[in-house]
């Protein structure tokens, strides 16, 4: 009530002040207009009388002058006419004027103008406002007298009073109307929604779940609305986490959750945590005049965000969004997430030339094909290597700047983009615990030896205290590569490298997905797989009974063309499925400014078109190729509707698509066809494991996936779901942090023990 009263009083005062200013300006404008009109009338009358008064004045005919002024002195609003001689003496005046006031003195000083123009002034004569207009009378070049025209000006004041009176009544009416409307607006758009929101929050706090009320969208209430939504979401998440934790304790399960990860991080970390990656967790992009925050699709973000939120850490990443610079402070930092800031994002800027050389050049035309044995020749250029070194130095400097003054700091370096960075940081800060996780495969020593700068890369990696890979096989390859390239001692019993009095542990940490997130929001998809399948195929203009799906970046390591040829061979061997089975390939174009990727995109389209041209019928085609970036929400229905998901990578560190598909199948249905060359095969042994180069084996796996006994299919999926659920992304992050936290810095070799072992 007090708020409404204050608002109403403020409106009354504000409206009154504004109306007063407007009315005052209106009165002034009206006065100026009426006065100007009166002056023009006096000027016209004076000039018309001048023609008859000047001859009479020359003849000194006072009687004639009196007749003239008497005849013209009785007009409407005319107070009178006076004729003065050159000395200012009255020669003739209207009787109407003589009875009211004495004619004023002539302002001769104002009449002495070269052009002989008249002069107007407003006076108070006899207590009444009067306009006096003086026009000099001349005989040749000399002034013989003055003609004065006096008009009553009291009607101008009366008009001003009327305007003020009308304004006051208008103000009263406007105030009453505005107050009434304001009360209604406050009640319907603010008071009632806030009351409903308060009741909803009360119910939510009490555990009674109800749909959220419609919150007011007005700009001044937008922060309140956002915070209410965030509060409700946090409360729901906290309640769900508590219930899940209680259930896990009751059943004796050891499932890792974001909350458990946070607790583990709090227990393990003694200092600050820093993460370095090429990809940033939040990207700001421009849409017209607005800047929006986007979360790039990345398992890395899913894995690391809970850690950084738990410890208020710092994430150092390349600022690649076109709106990124506009959102950081003077030190290139900002707090994220945007809705609930809990950690710091530090952005590093790269020029277009630096990005071309470091990222597209050395990292993705050199290291990527080098580490993926997919028969694409790696390209190594001296200029790219220089850009790679410069970029690593730039990121290392940013990390060191962020770490300044921090004790017991931990640094997690992500992926093959930063092989040199661990050594750079370690040399400047030996006290910092450094880990790097290599998200792609590590090839055998002979393959890695192709790189002209393999020794520099290995030395950079060994600057870290912990090197992580997806599988034990990759760890073995790395240790064998180091053993053959550098002077060091390989401690095979504990999988470590000792070089220059520094020990680097090498460990497998199989990355995974957020099992709960991969299932989607509860109730988001309620249709059965059959209904979803029919709906998805209808949207594609295809009539079919069976559906297979593949989800990949369009990359030569993913075996997409081999996959298509497997579909083609399947239709050759099983013609009964023609017109009934369609394979949907969701392909996100990637790195298209690299010639090999650009050419691959054309090859994939051409192969799909060739197979479709061979088998397609009126309302059916065997392959539906969807070449664009799809969100997680768009992909989920395909996962849930497909009879199988096909992953045919020619070489892959892990491949999270396989795990996402398994996590999405809450119904326990669906089959997974999985390449033997993925890290995921070490865990998902119940998948149909194939050699993607064997086209007949691929075709047979498709047939088996479609015709597998329901009980066997459910058993296989149940086993895989258990593995993905238990070994989720939070377990990966927790194990990585725990291993790094337990490392002793400056571990020294006991005296008398050989420190170096020469490579073979």
N, C-alpha and C positions, 0 to 999 in steps of 0.2 A: 504493500500500500504506500509506504514511504517513497519507494522508487517511482511508482506511478505519479504521486503528487509532485515529486521533484521534477519529473519529466514534463508534467503538464505545466507547472510554473515556468520551467525553462522555455517551453514552447510559447506560452503567453508573452513572456518578456521578449523572447526572440522575435516573434511575429510583430509585436508592438514596435520594437525598435526598427525592424526592417520597414514596416508600413510607414512609420514616422519619417524615415529618411526618404522613402519614395514619395510620400505626400509633400514633404518640404520641397523636393526637387520639382514636383508637379506644380506646386503653387508658384515657385520662382519662374518656371517656364511659362506658366499662364500669365503671370504679371508682365514678364518681358514681352510676351506676344501682344497683350492688350495695350501696353504702353507704346509699343512700336506702331500699332494700328492707330492709336490716338495721335501720335506725332505725324504720321503720314496724312491723316485727315486735316490736321492743322496746317501742314505744309501746303497741301493742295488749295485749301481755302485762302491762305495768305497770298499765294502766288496769283490766284484769280482776282483778289481785291487789289493787289499791287497795281494792276493796269488802270484802275479807276481812281485810286487814292493818290498816286504820284502826280497826275495832272492837276487834281484839286489842290494838292499841297503846293505846287508850283504857282498856282493862281492865288494862293493864300486865302482860299475860300473856306473859312471855318464853318460856315453854315452847311456848305455842301459836304464837308467831312463829317459833320454831325449826322446829316441825313444818311450818309453811307453806313456809318458804324451802327446807327440805330436800326437801319433796315436789315443788316446782316447779324446783329448781335443777339437776336432772339431765336436762333436755331436750336435744335435738340442738343442737349449736353454742352451747349456753348454758353460759357459764363458771361462773355462779352468781348467787344473789340475796342482797342485803344490805339489812337494815333499820337505819337510823340514827335516833338520837333528835334532838331539836331542836338539840342542841349538837354534833352530828356524831359522837357515840360510837356504836360498833357495838353494836346490841342483839341481832341475830341474823344469821348468815351461813351459806351452804351449805358443807358440809364439802368439796365438790369445789373450791370457790374458796379455802378456807382453806389447802388443801395446795399451792396454786400461787403465790399472792401475797397480800400484805396489802392489804385494801381501801383505796383512795385517799381523800383528804379530799374532803368534799362541797363543790362550788362554790356556796356559799350566795349569793354576790353575783349569780350568774346566775339563781337561783331566785326572787329577790324581784321577781316580776312580778305585776301586778294580776290577771291571768287564771289564775294558778297553773299555768301550762303547764310540761311537763317540759323537760329540757335534755339534749342528746346531745353526746358528745365521743368522739373516737378517741384512745386512749392506747397507750403501750407499758408493759405490766405483766408482770414476770417475763420480760422479753425477747421477749414475744409481743404482736402487735397485738390490741387489745381495743376493743370499743365499749361505752361506759358510758352508760346512760340513767338520769337522776335525775328522780323524780317526787315533788313535795312532798305529804306527808300532812297533813290538816287536821282540826281539830275546830272546826267553825264557821268563823270568820274567822281563827283563829290556826293557825300551822303547828306540828304536834306531832312531826314526824319526816320522814324521807326514805326512799323506796323506791328502791333502785338495782338495775338489771338489767344484767349483764355478759355480752356475747356475744363468742365468739372471732371475729376478723376475718382470720385468717391465710389463709382460702380466697380472699379478695379479692386478696391479693398473689400467690397461686398462679395465679389466673386471669390476672392481668397478665403473669406470666412465660410462661404458655402462649401468650398472644396474641403476645408478642414472638418466641417461638420459631417459631410458625407463620408469622409475617411474614417472618422471615429465610429460611425455606425457600421461601416464595412468591417472595421477591425473587430468590433464586438461580435458581428455575425461570423466572421472567419474564425475567430478564436473558439467560439462555441462549437462550430462545425468541426474544426480540426481536433479539438479536445475529444469530441465524441468519436471521431474516426480513429484517433490515436489510441483511445481506450480499447476499441474493438480490435485494432491491429495488435496491440500489446497482448491482449487476452488470447486471440486466436493463433498468432504466429510465434509468440514467445512464451507466455505464461503456461498455456495448456501443453505445448510440446515439452517444455522443461519439467512440468509436473508429471507428465507421462514418463519422461526419461528418468526422473528421480524414482518413480514407483518401479520402473523396470529394473533400475540398478539395485533397488532394495530387494526385489524378488530374486535378482541374479545373485546378490550377496547371500541370500537365504537358501540358495540352491534350487530355486524354482526357475526352470528354463522357459523363457517366453520369447517370441519373435521381437526383435529390436524395433522400437517405435520409430516413426519417421522424424528425423532430427531436423531442426531449422537450418536452412542453407544460407541464410544471410551472411554477408562477409564478416560482420562484427561478431557473429556467433560461430563462424566456421572453426576457429581454434578450439572452442568448447566442444563442438560436435566431434572433431577429430580426437580430442583427448578422451571423450566418453567412449568412443569406439575402441580406442587403444586400451583403455582401462578394462572394458568388457572383454576384449580379446585376451589381455594379459590374465585376467581373472579366470577366464575359461581355460586357458592354457595351463595355468597353475593348478586349477582343480583337476583337469584331466591328467596332468603329470603326477599329482599326488595320488589320484586313484590308480594310475598305472603302476606307480611305485609300490603302492600298497598291495596291488594284485601280484606284482612280481615277488614281493617278499613272502606273500602267502603261498605262492606256488613254488618258491625256491628258485626262480629263474634268475639268470644273470644278464638280462637284456640291457644293452647300452641305450640310453636315451639322452637327449640334450641336457636334461637336468643332471643325470649322472656324470656326463662329460664335464659340466660346469663344476660339480663337486670335486671331481678328480683333478681338474685344472687348479682349483683353489688349494687343494692339498699338496700338489706337486710343485707348483710355481712358487719360487721365492722372489722373483723379480718381474720385470716387464717382458711381454711377448711381442715379437715383431714378425711380420710375414711379408715376404717379397714374392710377387708374381707379375707376369706380364699383363694378365687380365685383371681388371678392377672389379670389385664386388658391386659397385653402383656406378652407373654411367649416366651422365646428364646429356640429353639431346634436345635440340630446339624443334618445336612445332609451332611455326609462325612466330608470334611474339612471346610465346610461353616456353619455359624450360621444364622438362619432365625428367624424373629420375627413373631409370630402368635397371632391372636386375638381369644381367646377361645369364643365359642358360649355362650353368656350370656346376658340376658336381663338386668342384673345388670350393666354390662359395658355400655350398651346403655343408661341407665338411668343416671348414675353418671358422665360419661365422660364430658358431656357439662358443668356440674357444676365446675368440677376441672379445665377444660380448661379456664373457665371464670374467675376464681379467682387465677389461678396458685397454686392450692392446692397440697396436698401430699396424695398419696394412699399407705397404708401399707398392704402388702399381702404376702402370702407364696410363696417363689420362688421355683416352682415345675418343671421348665423346665431343661433339662440336659445341656443347654447352658446359663442358667441364671447367674451363678457365673462369667462367662467370660465377661459379659457385664456391670457389675456394677462397681462403683468406690470403693475407700478404705472404704467408709462409707455405702456400700451396696445400693447405690442410682443410679438411672439413670433418664434421662429426656425422657419423652414420650409425644406423639406418636413419633416413630422413624423418620418419614419424616418431622413432624412439632412439635418439642418439645414445650409443653405448660404447663406441670405440672410434678411433681416428683413422681416416683415410688420407694418406699422403700421396699426392699425385706427382709423377715425374713426366716431364715433357720431352718428347723426341721430335726432331724435325722430320719432314717427309723423307729426306735422304737417309737419315739415321735409321728410320723404321724400315725402309726398303732394304738397306744393307744388313742390319742386325736381325730383323724378324723374318721378312720374306726371303732374304738372301741366305745368310749363313744358317739360321735356325731351321728354316723350312725348305730350303733347296739343298742344304748340306746335311745337317744333323738328322732331320726327320727321315729322309730316304736312307741315310746311312744306318740308322738304328732299326728301321722297318725293312726286313728282307722281303721286298715286294717287287724286285726286278726293275726299279727305277733308279737310274744312275744318279748318285749325289753330285752336286755341283759345288765346287769350292773356289771362291775368288779371293784374292788378296784384299781387295777393297771391302768385301763383305766381312772378312775376318777382322779387319781394322774397325769396322762399324760395330761388330759384335763386342770387341774389347772396349770400345768407347762407351757403348750402352751399358755394359756390365759395370764399368767404372762410374758412370753417372748414377746408376741405381745404388751402387755401394756407397757413394758419397751421401746420397739421400738417407740411406739407412744409418750411416754413422752420425749424420746430423741429428736424426731422430733419437739415437741412442745416447747422445751426449749427456753425461751426468748420471746415466742409469746404471745401477749395479745389479749383478746376477741376471743379466738379460739373456733371453733365449731368442734365437732367430730361426725361422722356418723358411727356407728358400724353395721355391716351387719350379721344378721342371727344367728342361734342357735349354731354356733361354738364358739361364744364369749359371753356367758351369764354372765360370771364372770368379763369380762373386764371393763364394765362401772364403777363398784364399785372400781376396782383397780385404774383406771385413776382418778376418782372423789376424792378419798382419797388423792392422790398426788397433784391434781390440782382442788380444789373446784371452781375455777373461770371459768373453761371450761364448755361450754354448751355441754351436751352429749345426743345423741339420739341413740337408737338401733331399727332397723327394723327387725321383726321376719317374715321371708319369708314363714314359714310353718304354719299349723294350730296350735291353742292352744286348747288342749282338755279340757274336763270338769274337775273339781277339783278331782273327784274320780280317774279318769284315771291318771292325773299327779301325784297324791299321791303315785303311784307305785314307783316312783324314790326315792331311799334312800337318795338322797341329794337335795330334792326339796327345802328345806329352804335355802340352800346355793345358789342355782341357782336363786331363787326369790330375795334374798338379793342382788345378783350381778346385776340383771336386774334393781332393784329399785335404784341402784346407778346412773342411767341415769336420765335426766330431762324429757325425752320423750320416750315412748315405742310405736312403731307403729306395727299394724297388717293389714291384708288385709280387714277384715270385722269387723263389729260391734259385731258379735257373738263371734269372737275370743277375742275381747276386754273384753266382758262380762265374758267369761270363765276365762280370766287372772285375772280380778279383784276378781272374786269369789274364785279363787285359792289362791290369796294373803290373802283374808279375812279369809280363813279357815286355813292358815298355819302360818301366821306371825302376830305379834302384830303391828297393824297399824290402820289407820283410812281411810276407803274408802269414798271418796266424790263422791257419785253417780251422783249428780247434774251436776258436771263438769268432771266426769270420771277421777279421780285423786286418787293417794295414798299418804297419808302423813305418813312418818315414820322417826323417829329421826330428826325432824325439817327439813326434806327434802321432797319436793313435786315432784312426778313423774306423768306427764300427760300420759294418755293412749288414743290413737286415732287410728281410721281406716284410712288407706291410700291405697286404692285399686290400686295395681300396674298394669301397662299396657304395651303396645308395642309402638314402633315408627311406627305410622300409615303409613307414607310415605315410610320408609325403608321396611316394610312388603309387600308393593306393588311391590317392586323391582325397578330396574332402568327403566326409561321411555323408551319404545321401546325394552326392553330386551326380552320380550316374546310377539310376535305378532300373533301367531297362535291362532285359536279359541279353546275353551275347547274340542270340538269334535276332532279336529286335534291333540291336545296335548294328549288326552286320547288314541287315536289310536296309536300314536307314542310311548307313555310310555308302553302300553301293548304289543306292538310289540317287544320292547326291552326286555321285560320280557318273551317273547315267549308265550304269552297268547292272545287268541281271545275272546273278550267280548264286550258288548255294554254299560254296566254300571260299574261305578267305585266308590268305597268308599275308604277312606284313614284314617289312624291313624298314629300319629307321637308322639313317646314317648321315654324316657329312659326306658330300661327294668327294671322296678321297681315294686315290689308287690303292691304298692299303686295305680298303673295306671289302674288296672282292665283289663289287656290285655287278660287273659284267659277267663274272663267273656265276653269280647267283641267277642272273637272267638266263644264262645258257642251261643251268640246271632246271629252271622252269620249262624251258623249251624242250629239253630231253624228257622231262616228266610227261609232257603232253604228247610227245612222240610214242613213248612206251605205254601210256595209259590214255588212249583216245576217248575213253568213256567220260573223262573229266573235262573234255573240251566243251565249252559253253556253260560249265558248272563251277569252275575254279578260276579265281582271279588273285593275282599277287599285287599288292599295293606297296610300292616303294616310295617312302617319304625321304626325299633327299635334300639336304640343306646345302646350297652352293657355298663353297669355301675357297678362300685364297685365289679367286679367279684372276687376279692380276699376275699370278705365276703361270707361265705358258703351259706347264704340264697339267695343271688343274683346269685351265681353260679348255685345253684339248680333251681332257677326260670328260668334262661336262657334255661336250658335243658327242663323244663316243657313247656315253651312256644313253643319251637321247636317241642316237641312231640305232643302237642295239635294241632298245625297247620298241622303236618304230618298226624295225625289221621283223621282230617276232610277232608283233601285233598284226602286221600286214600278212603274215603267213597263216595265222590262225583265227583272226578276228571274224566275228559274225555280226548280225544286225545290231543287237543290244548287248553285245559281250566282247570283251577283249581280255587276253590273258594277263597283261601287265598294265597297271595304272601308275604312271610316274608323276609324282607330285614334287616338283622342283621349286621349293621355297622354304623359308624358315617357318617352322611350326612351333607353337608354344607347347608347354607340357600339357596344358588342358586340352589342346587340340589332338595330341598324340594319344592320350589316355583311352578314348573310345576305340581306337584301332587296336591297342593292346588287348582290351577287354573283349573285343568282338572276334579277333582272329582265331582260326583253328591252330595256327602255329606262327612263331616268329623265327625268322631266319637271319642268323649272324654268320657271315662267311668271310670274315677278315682273313687276309693273307698273312698278316702279322699284327698283333695287337698286344699292348701292355696288359690290359685287363678287359676292356669293353663293358661299359656299364649299361648298354642297351639290353644285354642279356639279363642282367639283374633287375633292371627296371621292369621288363616284361614279366618276370617271375613275381616281383612284388605286386604288380598290378592285378594278377589273377587271383582275386579273392575267392572266385567260384571254384578254384582248384582244377579248372579245365585248361586246355591249351597245351601245346608241345613246343619245346625249344630245340631248334636245329642250330648247332653251335660248332664253329670251326675249331679244329684241334690246335690251331695256331694262336689262340687267345689265352690270356692269363686266366680267364674265367673258367676254363675247362678244369683247372686244378681243384675248383670247389664244386662246380655244377656237373658232377659225374652222371647225373640222371638225365642230362640232355642227350639228344641224338647227335653224337659227336661225329663230325665228318671232315674229310679232306676237301677243301673248296676247289682244289684243282681237279678232283675226280668228278666229272660231270655226271656219270652214271650213279655214283654214290649219292650225290646230291639229289638226283631224281628219285632214287629209292627211299631216301630219308623223307622226302615230301610225301610219297605214298604211305609210308609208315606213319607219319604224323597225322595224316587224314583218316587212316583206317585202324589206328591203334585201339586196342581194347580199352573201354572206358575206365575200368578198374586200374589197369596199368598206367594209363595217362594220369589219373588222379594221384596214384602212388608216387610216380615220378615228380609231379608238380609239388606234392606235399613235402617231399624230401628237399627239393630245391628251395622252396619257400622257407623252410626251417633254417637252412644254411644262410640265406640272404638276410633273414630276420635277425639271426644271432650275430652274424658277422657284418653288421651294418656300418655305415660311414662314421658313426660316433665311436664305435670300437676302434676303427682305424685311427682316428684322430687321438683318442685316448691312449692307445698303445704307443703311438709316435711320440706324444708329449712325455709319457712316462719313461720311455727309453732314453730320450734326450735329457730329461731332468736328472736321471740317475748317473749320467756320465761324470766322471771326475776330470776336472780341467788340469792340464799340465801333468798328465800321467808320465812318469819317468821310468825308463827301463832300469831294472836292478843292475847294480854294478857287476861287471864281469860277463855280462850276457851280450852277445853279438847284436848290434843295433841294425845293421843293414844286411840285406841278402841280395846279392846281385841277381839281376834277371837272367833268365836262361838265354 
